[in-house]
Amino acid sequence: MSKTFFLSSNLFLILYLCSILSSSMADPNSIPQSSESDATVHIIYTERPAETEEPEAYHIRTLASVVGSEEAAKEALLYSYKHAANGFSAKLTPDQVTQMSSKPGVLQVVPSRNAELH
């Protein structure tokens, strides 16, 4: 591999990790009230559900505790990850992101980002 590719890959990784750290260190009290139009896609990494519960049902239940109802959770849920990682992607407002981050079983909440390859 070329030295330039290696350096740019490391720089991308460092910038990505810094963005995760800075978003997790934000003061939740400084976040203004938000509306559904402020909702953006986030990836929520969770612990694995109990063996007796289907992953998608666990994801909907976890999401419903933040969005208010099972129906609203089903609307907000975009995808359930079940194989290599456990979690889901959903449209959340900034307030919902803060609430979701403190839920039991939630490991991490990160904004979904699109990366453009050159």
mmCIF file of the C-alpha atoms, coordinates in Angstrom:
data_MODEL
# 
_entry.id   MODEL 
# 
loop_
_atom_site.group_PDB 
_atom_site.id 
_atom_site.type_symbol 
_atom_site.label_atom_id 
_atom_site.label_alt_id 
_atom_site.label_comp_id 
_atom_site.label_asym_id 
_atom_site.label_entity_id 
_atom_site.label_seq_id 
_atom_site.pdbx_PDB_ins_code 
_atom_site.Cartn_x 
_atom_site.Cartn_y 
_atom_site.Cartn_z 
_atom_site.occupancy 
_atom_site.B_iso_or_equiv 
_atom_site.pdbx_formal_charge 
_atom_site.auth_seq_id 
_atom_site.auth_comp_id 
_atom_site.auth_asym_id 
_atom_site.auth_atom_id 
_atom_site.pdbx_PDB_model_num 
ATOM 1   C CA . MET A 1 1   ? 0.000   0.000   0.000  1.00 0.00 ? 1   MET A CA 1 
ATOM 2   C CA . SER A 1 2   ? 1.163   3.500   -0.645 1.00 0.00 ? 2   SER A CA 1 
ATOM 3   C CA . LYS A 1 3   ? 2.232   5.768   2.186  1.00 0.00 ? 3   LYS A CA 1 
ATOM 4   C CA . THR A 1 4   ? -0.328  8.404   1.128  1.00 0.00 ? 4   THR A CA 1 
ATOM 5   C CA . PHE A 1 5   ? -3.216  5.922   1.366  1.00 0.00 ? 5   PHE A CA 1 
ATOM 6   C CA . PHE A 1 6   ? -2.030  4.760   4.787  1.00 0.00 ? 6   PHE A CA 1 
ATOM 7   C CA . LEU A 1 7   ? -1.785  8.338   6.100  1.00 0.00 ? 7   LEU A CA 1 
ATOM 8   C CA . SER A 1 8   ? -5.152  9.385   4.683  1.00 0.00 ? 8   SER A CA 1 
ATOM 9   C CA . SER A 1 9   ? -6.792  6.258   6.135  1.00 0.00 ? 9   SER A CA 1 
ATOM 10  C CA . ASN A 1 10  ? -5.359  7.002   9.556  1.00 0.00 ? 10  ASN A CA 1 
ATOM 11  C CA . LEU A 1 11  ? -6.403  10.648  9.320  1.00 0.00 ? 11  LEU A CA 1 
ATOM 12  C CA . PHE A 1 12  ? -9.964  9.616   8.417  1.00 0.00 ? 12  PHE A CA 1 
ATOM 13  C CA . LEU A 1 13  ? -10.079 7.218   11.379 1.00 0.00 ? 13  LEU A CA 1 
ATOM 14  C CA . ILE A 1 14  ? -8.783  9.881   13.777 1.00 0.00 ? 14  ILE A CA 1 
ATOM 15  C CA . LEU A 1 15  ? -11.321 12.446  12.533 1.00 0.00 ? 15  LEU A CA 1 
ATOM 16  C CA . TYR A 1 16  ? -14.147 9.914   12.817 1.00 0.00 ? 16  TYR A CA 1 
ATOM 17  C CA . LEU A 1 17  ? -13.171 8.980   16.375 1.00 0.00 ? 17  LEU A CA 1 
ATOM 18  C CA . CYS A 1 18  ? -12.895 12.658  17.346 1.00 0.00 ? 18  CYS A CA 1 
ATOM 19  C CA . SER A 1 19  ? -16.407 13.322  16.023 1.00 0.00 ? 19  SER A CA 1 
ATOM 20  C CA . ILE A 1 20  ? -17.751 10.416  18.074 1.00 0.00 ? 20  ILE A CA 1 
ATOM 21  C CA . LEU A 1 21  ? -16.006 11.632  21.209 1.00 0.00 ? 21  LEU A CA 1 
ATOM 22  C CA . SER A 1 22  ? -17.124 15.224  20.767 1.00 0.00 ? 22  SER A CA 1 
ATOM 23  C CA . SER A 1 23  ? -20.744 14.214  20.234 1.00 0.00 ? 23  SER A CA 1 
ATOM 24  C CA . SER A 1 24  ? -20.698 11.980  23.316 1.00 0.00 ? 24  SER A CA 1 
ATOM 25  C CA . MET A 1 25  ? -19.246 14.766  25.441 1.00 0.00 ? 25  MET A CA 1 
ATOM 26  C CA . ALA A 1 26  ? -21.885 17.338  24.500 1.00 0.00 ? 26  ALA A CA 1 
ATOM 27  C CA . ASP A 1 27  ? -23.779 18.873  27.415 1.00 0.00 ? 27  ASP A CA 1 
ATOM 28  C CA . PRO A 1 28  ? -27.333 17.485  27.173 1.00 0.00 ? 28  PRO A CA 1 
ATOM 29  C CA . ASN A 1 29  ? -28.658 20.609  28.912 1.00 0.00 ? 29  ASN A CA 1 
ATOM 30  C CA . SER A 1 30  ? -27.346 22.812  26.112 1.00 0.00 ? 30  SER A CA 1 
ATOM 31  C CA . ILE A 1 31  ? -29.430 21.026  23.449 1.00 0.00 ? 31  ILE A CA 1 
ATOM 32  C CA . PRO A 1 32  ? -32.519 23.075  22.520 1.00 0.00 ? 32  PRO A CA 1 
ATOM 33  C CA . GLN A 1 33  ? -35.926 21.431  22.272 1.00 0.00 ? 33  GLN A CA 1 
ATOM 34  C CA . SER A 1 34  ? -36.350 19.859  18.854 1.00 0.00 ? 34  SER A CA 1 
ATOM 35  C CA . SER A 1 35  ? -39.151 18.807  16.583 1.00 0.00 ? 35  SER A CA 1 
ATOM 36  C CA . GLU A 1 36  ? -39.608 15.786  14.332 1.00 0.00 ? 36  GLU A CA 1 
ATOM 37  C CA . SER A 1 37  ? -38.367 17.865  11.401 1.00 0.00 ? 37  SER A CA 1 
ATOM 38  C CA . ASP A 1 38  ? -34.964 17.959  13.174 1.00 0.00 ? 38  ASP A CA 1 
ATOM 39  C CA . ALA A 1 39  ? -34.759 14.153  13.113 1.00 0.00 ? 39  ALA A CA 1 
ATOM 40  C CA . THR A 1 40  ? -31.718 12.636  11.435 1.00 0.00 ? 40  THR A CA 1 
ATOM 41  C CA . VAL A 1 41  ? -30.590 9.060   10.948 1.00 0.00 ? 41  VAL A CA 1 
ATOM 42  C CA . HIS A 1 42  ? -28.550 7.529   13.765 1.00 0.00 ? 42  HIS A CA 1 
ATOM 43  C CA . ILE A 1 43  ? -27.147 4.071   14.341 1.00 0.00 ? 43  ILE A CA 1 
ATOM 44  C CA . ILE A 1 44  ? -27.879 2.698   17.790 1.00 0.00 ? 44  ILE A CA 1 
ATOM 45  C CA . TYR A 1 45  ? -25.643 -0.146  18.954 1.00 0.00 ? 45  TYR A CA 1 
ATOM 46  C CA . THR A 1 46  ? -27.243 -2.307  21.635 1.00 0.00 ? 46  THR A CA 1 
ATOM 47  C CA . GLU A 1 47  ? -26.518 -5.338  23.714 1.00 0.00 ? 47  GLU A CA 1 
ATOM 48  C CA . ARG A 1 48  ? -27.869 -8.592  22.337 1.00 0.00 ? 48  ARG A CA 1 
ATOM 49  C CA . PRO A 1 49  ? -31.437 -9.290  23.452 1.00 0.00 ? 49  PRO A CA 1 
ATOM 50  C CA . ALA A 1 50  ? -32.323 -12.286 25.578 1.00 0.00 ? 50  ALA A CA 1 
ATOM 51  C CA . GLU A 1 51  ? -32.420 -15.538 23.601 1.00 0.00 ? 51  GLU A CA 1 
ATOM 52  C CA . THR A 1 52  ? -36.209 -15.584 23.940 1.00 0.00 ? 52  THR A CA 1 
ATOM 53  C CA . GLU A 1 53  ? -36.670 -12.195 22.212 1.00 0.00 ? 53  GLU A CA 1 
ATOM 54  C CA . GLU A 1 54  ? -36.260 -11.470 18.518 1.00 0.00 ? 54  GLU A CA 1 
ATOM 55  C CA . PRO A 1 55  ? -33.714 -8.703  17.828 1.00 0.00 ? 55  PRO A CA 1 
ATOM 56  C CA . GLU A 1 56  ? -36.170 -6.533  15.887 1.00 0.00 ? 56  GLU A CA 1 
ATOM 57  C CA . ALA A 1 57  ? -38.758 -6.755  18.694 1.00 0.00 ? 57  ALA A CA 1 
ATOM 58  C CA . TYR A 1 58  ? -36.052 -5.713  21.178 1.00 0.00 ? 58  TYR A CA 1 
ATOM 59  C CA . HIS A 1 59  ? -35.054 -2.799  18.946 1.00 0.00 ? 59  HIS A CA 1 
ATOM 60  C CA . ILE A 1 60  ? -38.671 -1.635  18.595 1.00 0.00 ? 60  ILE A CA 1 
ATOM 61  C CA . ARG A 1 61  ? -39.221 -1.892  22.355 1.00 0.00 ? 61  ARG A CA 1 
ATOM 62  C CA . THR A 1 62  ? -36.043 0.099   23.052 1.00 0.00 ? 62  THR A CA 1 
ATOM 63  C CA . LEU A 1 63  ? -36.968 2.734   20.473 1.00 0.00 ? 63  LEU A CA 1 
ATOM 64  C CA . ALA A 1 64  ? -40.589 2.966   21.694 1.00 0.00 ? 64  ALA A CA 1 
ATOM 65  C CA . SER A 1 65  ? -39.337 3.985   25.140 1.00 0.00 ? 65  SER A CA 1 
ATOM 66  C CA . VAL A 1 66  ? -37.933 7.152   23.540 1.00 0.00 ? 66  VAL A CA 1 
ATOM 67  C CA . VAL A 1 67  ? -40.373 7.976   20.722 1.00 0.00 ? 67  VAL A CA 1 
ATOM 68  C CA . GLY A 1 68  ? -43.517 7.328   22.746 1.00 0.00 ? 68  GLY A CA 1 
ATOM 69  C CA . SER A 1 69  ? -45.223 4.308   21.216 1.00 0.00 ? 69  SER A CA 1 
ATOM 70  C CA . GLU A 1 70  ? -44.640 1.066   19.370 1.00 0.00 ? 70  GLU A CA 1 
ATOM 71  C CA . GLU A 1 71  ? -46.298 2.538   16.278 1.00 0.00 ? 71  GLU A CA 1 
ATOM 72  C CA . ALA A 1 72  ? -44.002 5.581   16.311 1.00 0.00 ? 72  ALA A CA 1 
ATOM 73  C CA . ALA A 1 73  ? -41.027 3.252   16.835 1.00 0.00 ? 73  ALA A CA 1 
ATOM 74  C CA . LYS A 1 74  ? -41.968 1.190   13.789 1.00 0.00 ? 74  LYS A CA 1 
ATOM 75  C CA . GLU A 1 75  ? -42.150 4.406   11.726 1.00 0.00 ? 75  GLU A CA 1 
ATOM 76  C CA . ALA A 1 76  ? -38.786 5.667   12.991 1.00 0.00 ? 76  ALA A CA 1 
ATOM 77  C CA . LEU A 1 77  ? -36.985 2.320   12.632 1.00 0.00 ? 77  LEU A CA 1 
ATOM 78  C CA . LEU A 1 78  ? -35.101 2.106   9.351  1.00 0.00 ? 78  LEU A CA 1 
ATOM 79  C CA . TYR A 1 79  ? -33.127 -1.118  9.753  1.00 0.00 ? 79  TYR A CA 1 
ATOM 80  C CA . SER A 1 80  ? -32.349 -3.768  12.382 1.00 0.00 ? 80  SER A CA 1 
ATOM 81  C CA . TYR A 1 81  ? -28.798 -5.110  12.487 1.00 0.00 ? 81  TYR A CA 1 
ATOM 82  C CA . LYS A 1 82  ? -28.784 -8.701  13.727 1.00 0.00 ? 82  LYS A CA 1 
ATOM 83  C CA . HIS A 1 83  ? -25.707 -10.564 12.528 1.00 0.00 ? 83  HIS A CA 1 
ATOM 84  C CA . ALA A 1 84  ? -22.243 -8.997  12.792 1.00 0.00 ? 84  ALA A CA 1 
ATOM 85  C CA . ALA A 1 85  ? -23.409 -6.321  15.229 1.00 0.00 ? 85  ALA A CA 1 
ATOM 86  C CA . ASN A 1 86  ? -26.570 -5.799  17.187 1.00 0.00 ? 86  ASN A CA 1 
ATOM 87  C CA . GLY A 1 87  ? -28.440 -2.532  16.863 1.00 0.00 ? 87  GLY A CA 1 
ATOM 88  C CA . PHE A 1 88  ? -30.640 -0.522  14.579 1.00 0.00 ? 88  PHE A CA 1 
ATOM 89  C CA . SER A 1 89  ? -30.815 2.671   12.583 1.00 0.00 ? 89  SER A CA 1 
ATOM 90  C CA . ALA A 1 90  ? -33.596 5.151   13.194 1.00 0.00 ? 90  ALA A CA 1 
ATOM 91  C CA . LYS A 1 91  ? -34.539 8.774   12.630 1.00 0.00 ? 91  LYS A CA 1 
ATOM 92  C CA . LEU A 1 92  ? -34.114 10.586  15.956 1.00 0.00 ? 92  LEU A CA 1 
ATOM 93  C CA . THR A 1 93  ? -34.291 14.193  17.099 1.00 0.00 ? 93  THR A CA 1 
ATOM 94  C CA . PRO A 1 94  ? -31.415 15.581  19.194 1.00 0.00 ? 94  PRO A CA 1 
ATOM 95  C CA . ASP A 1 95  ? -33.540 15.179  22.354 1.00 0.00 ? 95  ASP A CA 1 
ATOM 96  C CA . GLN A 1 96  ? -34.277 11.551  21.472 1.00 0.00 ? 96  GLN A CA 1 
ATOM 97  C CA . VAL A 1 97  ? -30.571 10.896  20.880 1.00 0.00 ? 97  VAL A CA 1 
ATOM 98  C CA . THR A 1 98  ? -29.826 12.153  24.396 1.00 0.00 ? 98  THR A CA 1 
ATOM 99  C CA . GLN A 1 99  ? -32.567 9.991   25.887 1.00 0.00 ? 99  GLN A CA 1 
ATOM 100 C CA . MET A 1 100 ? -31.558 6.924   23.872 1.00 0.00 ? 100 MET A CA 1 
ATOM 101 C CA . SER A 1 101 ? -27.921 7.239   24.969 1.00 0.00 ? 101 SER A CA 1 
ATOM 102 C CA . SER A 1 102 ? -28.927 6.770   28.600 1.00 0.00 ? 102 SER A CA 1 
ATOM 103 C CA . LYS A 1 103 ? -31.156 3.716   28.081 1.00 0.00 ? 103 LYS A CA 1 
ATOM 104 C CA . PRO A 1 104 ? -30.096 0.386   29.594 1.00 0.00 ? 104 PRO A CA 1 
ATOM 105 C CA . GLY A 1 105 ? -28.703 -1.925  26.944 1.00 0.00 ? 105 GLY A CA 1 
ATOM 106 C CA . VAL A 1 106 ? -27.731 0.909   24.586 1.00 0.00 ? 106 VAL A CA 1 
ATOM 107 C CA . LEU A 1 107 ? -23.990 0.859   24.010 1.00 0.00 ? 107 LEU A CA 1 
ATOM 108 C CA . GLN A 1 108 ? -23.555 3.770   21.604 1.00 0.00 ? 108 GLN A CA 1 
ATOM 109 C CA . VAL A 1 109 ? -25.557 6.183   19.464 1.00 0.00 ? 109 VAL A CA 1 
ATOM 110 C CA . VAL A 1 110 ? -23.767 7.662   16.451 1.00 0.00 ? 110 VAL A CA 1 
ATOM 111 C CA . PRO A 1 111 ? -24.962 9.770   13.539 1.00 0.00 ? 111 PRO A CA 1 
ATOM 112 C CA . SER A 1 112 ? -25.124 7.879   10.270 1.00 0.00 ? 112 SER A CA 1 
ATOM 113 C CA . ARG A 1 113 ? -22.667 9.346   7.801  1.00 0.00 ? 113 ARG A CA 1 
ATOM 114 C CA . ASN A 1 114 ? -22.135 8.749   4.119  1.00 0.00 ? 114 ASN A CA 1 
ATOM 115 C CA . ALA A 1 115 ? -18.513 8.481   3.044  1.00 0.00 ? 115 ALA A CA 1 
ATOM 116 C CA . GLU A 1 116 ? -17.539 9.256   -0.506 1.00 0.00 ? 116 GLU A CA 1 
ATOM 117 C CA . LEU A 1 117 ? -14.757 7.172   -1.999 1.00 0.00 ? 117 LEU A CA 1 
ATOM 118 C CA . HIS A 1 118 ? -12.460 8.833   -4.485 1.00 0.00 ? 118 HIS A CA 1 
# 
